[in-house]
Amino acid sequence: MFCAISGEVPEEPVLSTKSGLVYEKRLILKQIGDTGKDPNTGEDLTAEDLIDIQSNPKTVKPRPPTLTSIPSLLTVFQNEWDSLMLETFTLKQQYQQVRQELSHALYQNDAACRVIARLIKERDAAREALANVQAHLGTQTTQAPAAESMEVDSQESGLPAEAVEKINATSERLSATRKKRKPPTEHASAEAVAAFTQVQSVPSMHNARPAGITALDIDDKRGNVLTGGNDKHVQVYSREKDKVLANLTGHTKKVTSVKFRGDTDSTDEIDIAVSASADKSVRVWGTGEKGYGLLHNIHSHKSDVNAVTVHPSKSYFASAALDSTWAFHDFETGSTLISVSDSETDAGYTAANFHPDGMILGCGTADSTVRIWDIKSQRPAASFAGHTGKITALNFSENGYILAVASEDNLVKLWDLRNLTNTKTFTLEEGYKIHDLKFDYYAKYLAVAGTDLTILKAKDGAPIVSFKENTSDLTSVHWDPLATYVAAAGNDRTLRIFSTASE
């Protein structure tokens, strides 16, 4: 007597009155509960159709033939163990897969949150930079709340709070006076500038091998001239005494840019200058008991440093290099307060100049673009394109509205910072090389130094006068504050002063 479902001897046998088959009671009841039919005949079947079969004595379930020996038992146990291990392994695999999927989802969520936070921060910084630029260029813009502005200054700026405070104070002070500034009667007229001739020349400055003056700046108050040369030297020349006051050595490659610090609010009479070089260094020089000497040697760039520019506060200066970085330094300590890398270009910086208010820094690149940086947030505020050659020089007008940019494509472009547009383009002669350009203090004239020295009207670019005789390529130019003279120096190691004959 065997169960028609399991094929084994039933423990509680029942008989189906419809099919006459014997079943294990628990199995057939389960089948009826699931389908309501006889599993063998397919006929409808209910629990009332089952008859319990009485057996006496109770049937003892026999052992399966395969489990009657120890080897058979071991085989069964081994098979069961293998199955258990396979199932455990599968479960572990599924568990690890679920963990990886969960970790990936968590990382994606975290990355998304970080990107959103960074974008919000960059958006707020860009808004602040644009607000600063427009505010200091005389345009109307929606001002951010004071609390938000303070948060940007203290948290987003990498500058020390003292530097941010000094930058803000300098900008407010200079902006207030600039709006009322008008050229005095002593300022040279266009007719006077047109009558300029060479009134002085200082030959044989720097060494003859390699020859050439690469950079020039003049302290108009003291009458001292600062030059840098291909001979790796920095020289300080006194126009009043007509002699070289100092020949400063230390750079190991050509000097690319020099600047006097200028007058400060301090009563200290120390004369301070800064120089940049292709040896990747920036050096700060100052006067002491024994004359000029090295104050600081700064190494914050990884490539040629092409420009240095002094902040209007006279407490700080910036340097720009071919590694596409600009850095902000403290004159007093010689420390680099911030170093900013430009992720938009790897062509490198070739020129740099501070805006007269000191809130923004203009940097020219070797791939013909000008980048305008907000100093406090270290974020790009604007970008000017349009040249097809390397930017060789740039200069902000003292009124703070216009930026003049020169490049290797013999173009000079004027950009209006109030609406960020190119208002004028001056095309010089074919093959003309432009090395430097400067507005006079009142932005009436624009001097261009290169193949020769040309002075243009800043308003419309009309040429006023050109000095083509007795000049080699000129690399640098400087205006007197009242435009009573203009100075230039170049590859023939000669400093030239152009003015009226009475000068």
Salt bridges, closest charged atoms under 4 A:
GLU8 OE1 - LYS61 NZ 3.09
ASP44 OD1 - LYS37 NZ 2.97
ASP49 OD2 - LYS18 NZ 3.64
ASP52 OD1 - LYS25 NZ 3.80
ASP110 OD2 - ARG114 NE 2.93
GLU122 OE2 - ARG118 NH1 3.15
ASP124 OD1 - ARG123 NH2 2.91
ASP153 OD1 - LYS376 NZ 3.35
ASP217 OD1 - HIS478 ND1 3.81
ASP219 OD2 - ARG222 NH1 2.78
ASP220 OD2 - HIS478 NE2 3.05
ASP231 OD1 - HIS206 ND1 3.08
ASP231 OD2 - HIS233 ND1 3.73
ASP263 OD2 - LYS221 NZ 3.75
ASP263 OD1 - ARG222 NH1 3.87
ASP271 OD1 - ARG222 NH1 3.81
ASP279 OD2 - HIS251 ND1 3.22
ASP323 OD1 - HIS301 ND1 3.77
ASP342 OD2 - ARG371 NE 2.93
ASP357 OD1 - ARG178 NH1 2.23
ASP357 OD2 - HIS355 ND1 3.99
GLU398 OE2 - ARG178 NH2 3.46
GLU398 OE2 - ARG181 NH1 3.20
GLU408 OE2 - LYS390 NZ 3.62
ASP409 OD1 - HIS387 ND1 3.60
ASP416 OD1 - ARG418 NE 3.07
GLU429 OE2 - LYS468 NZ 3.54
ASP436 OD2 - LYS438 NZ 2.92
ASP440 OD2 - HIS187 NE2 2.74
ASP452 OD2 - LYS468 NZ 2.52
ASP473 OD2 - HIS435 NE2 3.73
ASP492 OD2 - ARG496 NH1 2.74
